[in-house]
């Protein structure tokens, strides 16, 4: 659980009680904010300056490819 001081800071910053924030689904809260702003919210990507981003980048493989590689490793051949 969050500390009381943190909860008060969140309430002060958002203008909404912590109980309402806990009981409101994120997508509903986002819709409310977007209606008030009159525009969609934006979530900028600051990678690589902030956060780790996608650590696999261009090395990501499909589920099917992982399964093929796994079967080759286990059985020494490709699953048909």
Secondary structure, DSSP 8 states (H G I E B T S, - for coil): ---HHHHHHHHHHHSS-HHHHHHS-HHHHHHHHHHHHTS-------TTTSS---SSGGG---HHHHHHHHHHHHHSS---
